[in-house]
Amino acid sequence: MADATSLIPAAVLRNLADKLYEKRKNAALEVEGIVKQFAANGDHEKISALINLLTTEFTYSPQANQRKGGLIGLAAATVGLTSEAAQHLEQIVPPVLNSFSDQDSRVRYYACEALYNIAKVVRGDFIVFFNQIFDALCKLSADSDANVQSAAHLLDRLVKDIVTESDQFSIEEFIPLLRERMNVLNPYVRQFLVGWITVLDSVPDIDMLGFLPDFLDGLFNMLSDSSHEIRQQADFALSEFLQEIKNSPSVDYGRMAEILVQRASSPDEFTRLTAITWINEFVKLGGDQLVPYYADILGAILPCISDKEEKIRVVARETNEELRAIKADPAEGFDIGAILSIARRQLSSEWEATRIEALHWISTLLSRHRLEVLSFLESIFDPLLKALSDPSDEVVLLVLEVHACIARDAPHFRHLIVFLVHNFRNEPSLLERRGALIVRHLCVLLDAERVYREFSTILEGEDDLDFASILVQALNLILLTSSELSELRALLKQSLMNSTGKDLFVALYSSWCHSPMATISLCLLAQAYHHASSVIQSLVEEDITVKFLVQLDKLIRLLETPIFAYLRLQLLDPGRYTWLLKSLYGLLMLLPQQSAAFKILRTRLRTVPAYAFSGDQSSGTVSTVRRTASGNPYTQILSYTPGGGSEDGEKNQDSGSMHNAINFASRLQQFEHVQHQHRMHSKLQAQSMMHSRRPSSSNLHQESQIRRGPPAPIGSDVNPPPSRMPWKAPS
């Protein structure tokens, strides 16, 4: 140490530690001269000893003034060395960098000043310390002292100039340091980092685009900064990179896609818009690279379709269409299961537009990759079925289209109808609000006859008798009123004339028996008027409930609609359609006289022409008859009973069709059996409510037998109804 101190006069050493800046500055000039002399003589050993003295005795001193003097002395030594300073930088730079973290703000300030002067001398040789200098400047950019910040900015600009002109800068070594700093929240640091990214990207020899995935997330982070200036800087940098991506033949889309997907769900509107804009460009440019990421991209797009910001919605919809238009193959890495998983998850979205697009995706995949989609059916079928309860009609219609596509296979078709019945049972409001919509649309998408046959088959074995009656009434009303089911009605009208119509009538009849009014409606539709009259006569006191009368009211009003125009026209020939008249009069007799339906039907019956049978009944000839003493012109008609148990109008049909005749006697027994079950069930319910307790074990057993017992054999006399008065024509 004695040898080292002898290199610098004692007076100079004292002045280097003086509290006055001017004295320290003059002492530094003395040090500069001494170093110049040593350098001229080539005495680098003495130079090294002098630098070591300045470092140990001054820059690491506990006295702030000595640390300041040491920093200005190191800068002066570097200036004195000029072109030979590079070989001593390992001694000079580290103590200066160490001073950047000094507790005294003035020391930090002089450290910036010293390094600035050192950098001006050594220029490119300075690059070997770049990472340490960058790290120090990053911290100083957020310094609490404004003077230190100002000095750091000056040094930063000089370092940027040196880097841009240097061919020794290593971007590979710098990127990990940049990536580590990108998530810092301090606004000054963020400005510092964006500034460096922009500068480095402007250097032709530095490929910042290749390392964009390493700091892209950090740039997106800055888009939501509270500082408008930082948001602008980050947006400018991102815009520049996006333009470079468009012009670059080689881009790592995959890694960046993962980042963009995350940012598309940002709570910040500007960040979401920027992310979805980038995704839009990636979908257009990425090609095969993005195939493995389609599911993630779709997961980002679908929620944005319902974004509150219109610009985001527009870009998201465009991106969605672009993505769906790409026909990727599973062999190329297209993950159908992952896409379906995203779509399934979005079926529960709170936004209607998102749910709709999710269904469009499932439909698209079904049309393109049916077998692959069906292999994942177990994971999506239940969510699709639950979506039938969606509050949006458009969603329900799309769900039905998807189900119809799946239901081309018989097992899936039955599964769908079974689940619908299950949902209607457990969610009565669904049947009330959406039943007609669902059934009608299914009949359009699938074969209406197939749909109704399946419903009937399921309901025939339904344990819940009340629900069975309600659903049958709903299905019957849809059958009678929907334009979509016109062909099915036309087929039922042929029930007495061809085997196809007969089979459909028999198939529906088994479950329609759960509702007397549905059964009567079916008979009127099938023109089985004789059987309709028999069904009406089979009704007993317990059957005429308020619910029954409400259903009867609906039927009477339906008889006045165009659908039953054929029936009203048949009333022009009362001699041929005697059982039709008897059926309508039977309904009239069941209605309360003060009801609107009674007045409607009575008015209709009063318009029937006064024709009756005369002479050869089989020939169908008619003649005008006189009114009876009672004033009723229909007494002769209503007292007439055609022979052979044939239906109205059958006499003019080809006899060859008779082998297809329906066994109406067995059908009537079936109806009476089912209605007997309903009556017993109602009695048990009434008893249970009356006693306000659980039914006894004997009653439970009895009800179980009623509900689950085998249906009555066709043609057998099972559970005959109570005795009733024979049919009498109204007087």
Residue pairs with C-beta under 8 A, 6 or more apart in sequence:
1 53
3 49
4 49
4 50
4 52
4 53
5 13
5 53
7 34
7 46
7 49
7 50
7 53
8 30
8 31
8 34
8 50
8 53
9 30
12 27
12 30
12 31
13 27
15 23
15 24
15 26
15 27
15 30
15 69
16 24
16 27
16 28
16 31
16 54
16 58
16 66
16 69
16 70
16 72
16 73
17 24
17 58
17 61
17 63
17 65
17 66
17 69
18 24
18 27
18 65
18 69
19 65
24 65
24 68
24 69
24 72
25 72
27 69
27 72
27 73
28 69
28 72
28 73
28 75
28 76
29 76
31 50
31 54
31 73
31 76
31 77
31 80
32 76
32 77
32 79
32 80
33 80
34 50
34 80
35 47
35 50
35 76
35 77
35 80
35 81
36 80
36 81
38 44
38 46
38 47
38 50
39 47
39 80
39 81
39 82
39 84
44 84
44 87
44 88
47 77
47 81
47 88
48 88
48 91
50 77
51 74
51 77
51 88
51 91
51 92
52 91
54 70
54 73
54 74
54 77
55 70
55 74
55 91
55 95
57 66
57 70
58 66
58 67
58 69
58 70
58 71
58 73
59 67
59 70
59 71
59 74
59 95
59 96
59 98
59 99
60 67
60 70
60 95
60 98
61 67
61 70
64 104
64 106
64 107
67 99
67 102
67 104
67 107
68 106
68 107
68 110
70 95
71 95
71 96
71 99
71 107
71 110
71 111
71 113
71 114
72 110
72 113
72 114
74 92
74 95
74 96
74 114
74 118
75 113
75 114
75 115
75 117
75 118
77 88
77 92
78 85
78 88
78 92
78 117
78 118
78 121
78 122
79 117
79 121
81 88
81 121
82 121
85 92
85 118
85 121
85 122
85 125
86 122
86 125
89 118
89 122
89 125
89 126
89 128
89 129
92 118
93 115
93 118
93 129
93 132
96 111
96 114
96 115
96 118
97 111
97 115
97 129
97 132
97 133
97 136
99 107
99 108
99 110
99 111
99 114
100 108
100 111
100 112
100 136
100 139
100 140
101 108
101 136
101 139
102 108
102 111
105 143
105 144
105 145
105 147
105 148
108 140
108 143
108 145
108 148
109 145
109 147
109 148
109 151
112 140
112 148
112 151
112 152
112 154
112 155
113 151
115 133
115 155
116 151
116 154
116 155
116 158
118 126
119 126
119 155
119 158
119 159
119 162
120 158
123 162
123 165
123 166
124 162
124 165
124 166
124 167
124 168
126 133
126 159
126 162
127 162
127 163
127 166
127 168
127 169
128 168
130 159
130 163
130 169
130 174
131 173
131 174
131 177
133 159
134 159
134 174
134 177
134 196
135 177
137 152
137 155
137 156
137 159
137 192
138 181
138 184
138 189
138 192
138 193
140 148
140 149
140 151
140 152
141 149
141 152
141 153
141 156
141 188
141 189
141 191
141 192
142 149
142 186
142 188
142 189
142 192
143 149
143 152
149 188
156 192
156 195
160 195
160 196
160 199
163 169
163 199
163 200
163 203
164 199
164 202
164 203
167 205
169 206
171 200
171 206
171 207
171 208
171 211
174 200
175 211
175 214
175 215
176 214
178 193
178 196
178 197
178 214
178 215
179 214
179 215
179 218
181 189
181 193
181 218
182 193
182 215
182 217
182 218
182 219
182 221
183 217
183 218
183 221
184 190
184 193
187 225
187 226
187 227
187 230
190 222
190 225
190 227
190 230
190 234
191 229
191 230
191 233
193 218
194 219
194 222
194 230
194 233
194 234
194 237
195 233
197 208
197 215
197 219
197 237
198 233
198 236
198 237
198 240
200 206
200 208
201 208
201 209
201 237
201 240
201 241
201 244
208 241
209 241
209 244
209 245
209 248
209 251
210 252
212 241
212 252
212 256
213 252
213 255
213 256
213 259
216 241
216 256
216 259
217 259
217 262
217 263
219 234
219 237
219 238
220 234
220 238
220 259
220 263
220 266
220 271
220 274
220 275
222 230
222 231
222 233
222 234
223 231
223 234
223 235
223 238
223 268
223 270
223 271
223 274
224 231
224 266
224 267
224 268
224 270
224 271
225 231
225 234
231 270
235 270
235 274
238 274
238 278
242 277
242 278
242 281
245 251
245 281
245 285
246 281
246 285
251 285
251 289
253 282
253 285
253 286
253 289
253 290
253 293
254 289
254 290
254 292
254 293
256 278
256 282
257 279
257 282
257 286
257 290
257 293
257 296
257 297
258 293
258 296
260 275
260 278
260 279
260 282
260 300
261 279
261 293
261 296
261 297
261 299
261 300
263 271
263 272
263 274
263 275
264 272
264 275
264 276
264 279
264 300
264 301
264 303
264 304
265 272
265 300
265 303
266 272
266 275
269 309
269 312
272 304
272 307
272 309
272 312
273 309
273 311
273 312
273 315
275 300
276 300
276 301
276 304
276 312
276 315
276 316
276 319
277 315
279 297
279 300
279 301
279 319
280 315
280 318
280 319
280 322
282 290
282 297
283 290
283 297
283 319
283 322
283 323
283 326
284 322
288 332
290 297
291 328
291 332
291 333
291 334
292 333
292 335
294 323
294 326
294 328
294 334
294 335
294 338
294 339
295 335
295 338
295 339
295 341
295 342
297 319
297 323
298 320
298 323
298 339
298 342
298 343
298 361
299 342
299 345
299 346
301 316
301 319
301 320
301 323
302 320
302 342
302 343
302 346
302 349
302 354
302 357
302 358
303 346
303 349
303 351
303 354
304 312
304 313
304 315
304 316
305 313
305 316
305 317
305 320
305 351
305 353
305 354
305 357
306 313
306 349
306 351
306 352
306 353
306 354
307 313
307 316
313 353
320 357
324 360
324 361
324 364
327 368
328 334
330 336
330 369
330 372
336 365
336 369
336 372
336 373
336 376
337 376
339 361
339 365
340 362
340 365
340 373
340 376
340 379
340 380
341 379
342 358
342 361
343 358
343 359
343 361
343 362
343 365
343 380
344 358
344 379
344 380
344 383
346 354
346 355
346 357
346 358
347 355
347 358
347 359
347 383
347 384
347 386
347 387
348 355
348 383
349 355
349 358
352 392
352 394
352 395
355 387
355 390
355 392
355 395
356 392
356 394
356 395
356 398
359 387
359 395
359 398
359 399
359 401
359 402
360 398
362 373
362 380
362 384
362 402
363 398
363 401
363 402
363 405
365 372
365 373
366 373
366 402
366 405
366 406
367 405
370 405
374 406
374 409
377 406
377 412
381 406
381 412
381 415
384 399
384 402
384 403
384 406
385 403
385 416
385 419
385 420
385 423
387 395
387 396
387 399
388 396
388 399
388 400
388 403
388 420
388 423
388 430
388 434
388 438
389 423
389 427
389 430
389 434
390 396
390 399
393 434
393 437
396 434
396 437
396 438
396 441
397 437
397 441
400 438
400 441
400 442
400 445
401 441
401 445
403 416
403 442
403 445
404 442
404 445
404 446
406 412
406 416
407 413
407 416
407 446
413 446
413 450
413 454
414 454
417 451
417 454
417 455
417 458
418 458
420 438
421 455
421 458
421 459
421 462
421 471
423 430
424 430
424 431
424 435
424 467
424 471
425 464
425 467
425 471
428 470
431 470
431 471
431 474
435 474
435 478
436 474
436 477
436 478
436 482
439 451
439 455
439 474
439 475
439 478
440 478
440 482
440 484
440 485
441 484
442 451
443 451
443 452
443 482
443 484
443 485
443 488
444 484
448 484
448 485
448 487
448 488
449 488
449 491
449 504
452 475
452 479
452 488
452 504
452 507
452 508
453 504
453 507
453 508
455 471
455 475
455 511
456 507
456 508
456 510
456 511
456 512
457 507
457 511
458 511
459 468
459 471
459 472
459 511
459 514
460 510
460 511
460 711
462 468
462 471
462 511
462 514
463 707
463 708
465 514
465 677
465 678
465 681
465 707
466 681
468 511
468 514
469 514
469 515
469 678
472 511
472 512
472 514
472 515
472 518
473 515
473 517
473 518
473 551
475 518
476 512
476 515
476 517
476 518
476 521
476 522
477 554
478 485
479 485
479 488
479 489
479 525
480 489
480 521
480 525
480 558
480 563
481 558
481 561
481 563
488 504
489 525
489 563
491 500
491 501
491 504
492 501
492 504
492 505
492 508
492 522
492 525
492 526
493 501
493 525
493 526
493 527
493 566
494 500
494 501
495 501
495 502
495 504
495 505
495 526
495 527
495 528
495 662
496 502
496 526
496 527
496 528
496 647
496 649
496 650
496 653
496 657
496 661
496 662
497 653
497 657
497 660
498 657
498 660
499 660
501 526
502 660
502 661
502 662
505 522
505 526
505 528
505 662
506 662
506 667
508 522
509 519
509 522
509 667
509 670
509 671
510 670
510 711
512 518
512 519
512 522
513 519
513 670
513 671
513 673
513 674
513 675
514 674
514 678
515 551
516 535
516 539
516 543
516 548
516 551
516 671
516 675
517 548
517 551
517 552
517 554
517 555
518 551
519 535
519 671
520 532
520 535
520 536
520 555
520 583
520 587
521 555
521 558
523 529
523 531
523 532
523 535
523 583
524 532
524 559
524 564
524 567
524 583
527 567
527 647
527 648
527 649
528 647
528 662
528 664
529 577
529 579
529 580
529 582
529 583
529 647
529 648
530 579
530 642
530 645
530 646
530 647
530 648
530 664
531 647
531 664
531 667
531 668
532 579
532 580
532 583
533 579
533 582
533 583
533 586
533 727
534 664
534 668
535 668
535 671
536 583
536 586
536 587
536 590
537 586
537 724
537 727
538 668
538 671
538 672
538 675
538 721
538 724
539 590
539 675
540 679
540 721
540 722
540 724
542 679
542 682
543 675
543 679
544 590
549 590
549 591
549 592
549 595
552 587
552 590
552 591
552 597
553 591
553 595
553 596
553 597
555 587
556 587
556 591
556 597
556 600
556 601
557 597
557 600
558 564
559 567
559 568
559 601
559 604
560 568
560 600
560 604
567 580
568 604
570 576
570 577
570 580
570 648
570 649
571 577
571 580
571 581
571 604
571 607
571 608
571 609
572 608
572 609
573 611
573 622
574 580
574 581
574 608
574 609
574 611
574 612
574 634
574 637
575 611
575 612
575 613
575 620
575 622
575 637
576 620
576 648
576 649
576 651
577 648
577 649
578 613
578 637
578 638
578 640
578 641
578 642
578 648
579 642
579 647
579 648
580 648
581 605
581 608
581 634
581 637
581 638
582 638
582 727
582 729
584 601
584 604
584 605
585 605
585 638
585 729
585 730
586 727
587 601
588 598
588 601
588 602
588 605
588 730
589 730
591 597
591 598
591 601
592 598
608 634
610 624
610 625
610 627
610 633
610 634
611 622
611 623
611 624
611 625
611 637
612 622
612 623
612 625
612 633
612 634
612 636
612 637
612 640
613 622
613 636
613 637
613 640
614 621
614 622
614 623
614 625
615 621
615 623
617 640
617 642
618 651
620 651
620 652
625 633
625 636
627 633
628 635
628 636
630 731
632 730
632 731
634 729
635 729
635 731
638 729
638 730
639 729
642 648
642 651
645 664
645 665
647 664
663 714
663 715
665 715
666 714
666 715
669 712
669 714
669 715
669 716
669 717
669 718
670 711
670 712
670 714
672 719
672 720
672 721
673 711
673 712
673 718
673 719
674 711
675 721
676 719
676 721
677 706
677 707
680 702
680 703
680 706
681 703
681 706
681 707
684 695
684 699
684 702
684 703
687 695
687 699
688 694
688 695
688 699
695 703
712 718
712 719
